Amino acid sequence: MRTVNTHEAKTHLSRLVERAARGEGFIIAKAGKPLVKVVPLSSRDEAAPRRLGFLAGEIAVPDDFDRMGQDAIERAFQGDK
């Protein structure tokens, strides 16, 4: 993917946007550090949205979940006293 600096992006924004709309995404960098990625809206580059609660009712979290293994952890950190 092509990287352009902020000055080039400002100077040639229309042309860069047209190319991105045709599928040629690009990265805008400042002082060599990538800042943003420009891709067409129809791009599948984006991660699929996560579905929250898709296992509701299929799993159960024990009431003592936040204390599970507590004894073993405490013994590991007690060391030789």
N, C-alpha and C positions, 0 to 999 in steps of 0.2 A: 504494500500500500504506500502510495506516495506521501511524503512529508513536505509541508511548506511552512515557511516562517510567517509570523503574523503580518509583516509588511507585505509579503507577496500575496497573502490571503486577502488583505484589504485592497490591494491594487487590482487583483484579478478575481474578485469575489464572484462576479456574474459568470465568468467562464468556468471557474471551479465548481460552482453550484450546478451548472448545466452538465458538466462531466459527471458529477456525483449522482445526479438524477438519472443518468444513463448507466449507472452501476459502478463507476470508477470512484469509489470513496477515497478520502484523503485524511491526513492527520495535520492539525495545525500545532506548531511548536513555537515556544518562545525561548530564546537563548539555547536552542537545541533540546529543550525539555518538552516532550509531547504533552499537550494540554487537552485537546479534544479530537474526537474522531467524527468526521462528517460522512454519513452513508445515506443512501436513498431510504425513504420511509418504507418501501416495500422490501427492504433488506431482511434476510433471515439471520443476520449476524447477532441479533439480540438474543439473550437467553430467554427461554420460555418462562412465562410467569409461573411462580410456584403456587400450588393450590394449598391453602391452609385448611386443616381439618379433614383431609381426605381419608384419614383412618379413624375418624370419630366412631366410637362404639365398638371398634375392633381390637383395641388394645387398652390395657389398664395400667396406670402408673401407681405403684404401691405408695401407701401413705408415708412410709419411712424412706422414700426414694433419696431425699437429700441427706440421709444419715447412713445409707448403705455403705459398708466397708469402713465406717468411721473408726472402729476398734483397730483394724489393721493399719490404717493410716496413722493413727495416734502412736501405735507401737513403733512404726517405722521412723517417726520423728523423735521418739524419746531417746533413742541411742543408749549409750552407757552412762547412766547417772549414778 
